C-alpha cells in the first residue's frame, strides 16, 4: 500500500471541486468580486502549506468518509455554503471524474494528472491570487516524483484504483463526452478523443458544449445536470474567519481514535514560503507505521503477490 495516496486523493478531488464551483459561479452570474472571493477562499485552504505538510506525512490511505468531510469543511471556509445534498452531488462528480482519469492513465500519468489539475486551477484563479501557493504545491509533488521508483508508481496506482473501486455513479458530463457508457462503465481509451486523453486532469467541462439530456437515462443518472444544483447561497455579509480549523485524515491511534486537527491562518504570506522536505521517519517512501493493517492493505498486498507470480 502506498503511504502517499492521501495527498493525491485530496488535492486532485479538491481541484475537481474548484472546477465545478467555478462553473456554477459563472452560470449563476455571480458578481466578479464575490466569485473571486469564493475561489480564493477555497483554494487558499485546500493548498495551504500547513495542510499539505500534514497530508504528505507517510500514512495509510485515508477513508472515504474522512476525505469527503475534509473537502466539505474546505468548501465551507468560503462565503459560499453547500448543503448535504449539494455536497453529495459534488462528491459524485469529483470521485467519478478522477476515477475515469485514473482508469485510462498509466502509472506514471498519475503525477501528470495532478500537474494539470494544479495548472488548470491556476488559470481560473483571480489575477491577484498568490500563484506561489500553487507553485509550492507542484514542487512538493515534483519532489516526491523524483524519489519514486517503478514499484512506488505501481503501488500508488493500485492504491488509488482500489480506493475508487466502490464508485459507479453515472455522470452526465462523462456520458455526453462519450467517456462513460450507459451501464456506468468507462469506454476504452482508443475510442476517446486524443485531445482529451492527452490532457487528463484539465478542466473537462470546457469540452462539454452540449447541454442535452441523455435520453431515457435522464432520471436514472446521478442527475443530468448535476452541476446546476451544486452552488449554495452566497453570504451577503462576511462570515469568513481569519483562522480555519480542519480535521485531518491522520489518526492519533489512541483509545478514543481521535483525529488530528490543525489551525490554518488565512493571512499567511505565501510569497515567503520556502520548499520544505517531506517529513519522513525513515528514507523509505513506503514507511509503515506500527498499526494493524486495514482490509485495503491486505487486499493490495495480495494483488502485489499475484503480480510477482505472473
N, C-alpha and C positions, 0 to 999 in steps of 0.2 A: 504493500500500500504506500502510495506517495504521501509524504507528510507536508507537501507544499500544494495540495489541491485546493485548500480553503481560499487562499488569495485569488486563485484563478476563478473559482466559482463566484466569489463575492464581487470582484472587480468587473468581470465580464457581464454578469447579470445586472450589476449596477449600471453599466454603460448602456445595456439594452433598455433599462428603465429610463435613462435620460433621453434616449431616442423617442420613446413613447410620450414622455412628458412634453418634450419639445414639439411633437406633432400636435398634441392637444392644445397647447398654448396658442399655436398658430390657427388651428381650426376654430377655436372659440374667440378669436380676435382679441385676445388679452392684450392690454396695453404693453408696449415695449418695455417700459420701466419695470412693471410687475413681472413680466416674463423673464427678463434678465435677472431679476432678484431671485425668482424661484430656481432657475438653473444654477445660479451662483451658490445659493444656499445648499442645494443638494450635492453638487459636485465638490464643494469645499469640504463637506463632511465625509463623503464617500472616499475621496482620495487624500484625506488628511494624513500627514506623516505619522501622527501618533497612532491612528488606526492601522495604517499599513505596517508599522513596526510590529504591532501585535499579531496581525494576520500572517506575517512572514515567519513567525516563530514556528519551527517544525512541530507539527501537531497532527493527531488523527483528523481525518476529514470531518468537518462539522456536519451536524444533522440537518435535514431539510427544514425542520421547524425553526431551528436556531438561525439559519441563514435568512429564511423568509422574514423572521421577526427583526433581524438586524437591518435588512433593507427597508422594511416598513418603518422602522424607527428613523432611518436616514431620510426617507421621503418626508417624514413628519417634521423634520427640522426646518422646513421652509414655511412660507406663508400659505402654501397650498396644502389642503388636507384631503386625504383619501380615506374613504370608509372601508369596512372589511370586504364588502362586495367588490369594490373597485380594485382593492389590493389583490383579491383572489383572481380577478381577470388579468390584472397586470402580471401576476406571478405565472399564469398560464402562458402569456406571451413571452416573457423573459426566458422561462425554462425551455419551452419548445423551440424557440428560435436558436438559442445557444446549443441545444441538443442537436438540432439539424446541422448546425455548423460543425460540430464535433463529428457527426456521423459521416460527413463527406471529406473530412480532413485527414491528413497523415499525422503521425505522431509529432513531427517537427512543426507542423502547421499550427499547433496549439499556441505557440508563442506569437506567430504571425497574426492569428485572430485577435489576440489581446492587444497587440500593437495597433492594429487597425481600429479596434474599438476605441482606444485612447485617442488616436489621431482624429477620428471622426467626431468624438466628443469635443476635442479642442476646436474643431471647425465651427461648431454650432454655439460655442460659448461667446459671451459678450466681449467686445474688444478690450475692455478694461479688466477682464478676468486674468489673474496672475497665471500665465501659462506654465510657469516654472513648477507648479504643483503637479501638472500632468507630466512634464518632463522628468520630474523626480520619480513619479510612479513608473514611468517607462524604464528608467535606469535601474530600478530595483528588479524588474523582470529581466532586463538585459543581463544584469549581474548573475542572476540565477541561471539564465540560459547558457552562459559561458561555462558554468560549472556542471551542467547536466551531461551525463553520458547517454548512450543509446538506451541502456537499461533504465535510466531515470526517465527518459521520454516515454518509454513503453509503460512503465509503472504509472506515470502520471495519466497517460491516455486511458489505461484500464480503469484507474480510479474514477476519473471523470465520467467515462461511459457507464460504469456501474451506478454511479451516483444519480445519473439522469435516466436510468433504465425504467424507472417506475412511472414516468410521464408519457402519456399517449394522447393528449388532447389534440383535436383537430383545430387548426388555426387558419382563419380565412385568408390572411395575407400569404401564408405558405401555399394554400390551395390555389389562390389566384395566380401566383407566380409559377405554378407547376412544380413546386418543391415537395409537396406532400400529396399523397393520394387520398381519395375519398374514404378509404378504410383507415386512415390515420397513419399509415406507414410512409416512409420517405422515398422519393424517386431516386434512382441511381444517378451518380454524378454525370455519367455520359449523356443523360437526357436533359441536362440543365445547361442554361446559357453559360458559356465560358466566362463572360463578363462578371457573372455572379460568383461562380466557383473560384475564380482567381482573386476575388476580393472579399473573402469570408471575413466577417467582422465589421464591414462597413454598414452604414445605416441602410438596412434593407428596405425601409419604407420609401426611399427615393425611387425604387424600381416599381413601386406599386401605384401605377397611374389609374388602374381600373378600380372602381368602387362598386362594381356589380356584385350582387349576392351570388352564392354558389348553389343555385337552383334548389333542388329538394333538400340539400344538406343545410339549408339556412337555419332551420330550427334545431338541428342536432349538433351543430358545431359549438365551439366554446363561445360563439357569438359571431355573426358575420361581420359585424362592425365592432370588434372588441374594443378598439381604441376609443370609440365615440363615448363610452360611458366611464372613462377612467379618470377624468380630471375633476377633482373635488372643488369646493369653493375657495376662492382667493380671498384671504382675510383683508379687510379694509384698513385695519389698524395693525401696526407692527406688533407681533406677538413672538418674534424670534428672540430667543435668549442668547446672551453673549457666550454662554458655555453650554455644551451639549453632553449629556451622559448616555453612553451606549453600553449595552451588554454584549460581551464578546463571545465568540464560539468556543473559546478556550475554557475548559472546565478545571476547577481547582482541585477536583478529586478528593474532597473531604467527605465527611459523613453526610453533610447536607447537600452534596453535589451542587455546590454553588457555582455560579458563572462569574467570571471576572468582568468588572466594569471599568471603563475609562472615561475621563472627562476631557472633552475637546474644546479648546479655546478658539473661537472664530477669528480672533484678532491676530492670529499667528502671522508674522511677517515671512511669507513664503519665499521672498527674494533671498533670504538669508539661509535657506535650507541647504545643508551640505549632505552629500551622499554618505550614508552610514552603512556599515557592514550588516548583512543579515545575521541576526543573532542565532547562534547555534551552540549547543553544548559540546559538540564534537565537530570534526571536519567532515563527518559522514552526512551526506544530504538526506539519507533515509534514517535519520536519528529516530530511535524507537523508545519512547518513554516507558517506564516500568508500570504499565497499566494493563488490565485484561484486554484481550483482543475483542473487537466488535465482530458481528456476523459478516459485515462488509470486508473486514480484513481477512477473515478466514476464507471467504469466497475468492478474494483476489489472490491469496496465497495458493489456493488450489488451481486457479487459472494459470498462474505462473509455472506451476509444476507440470501442468498439462502441456504448456508451450515448450518446456525444456525436453519433454519426452517425444515430441514430434520428430 
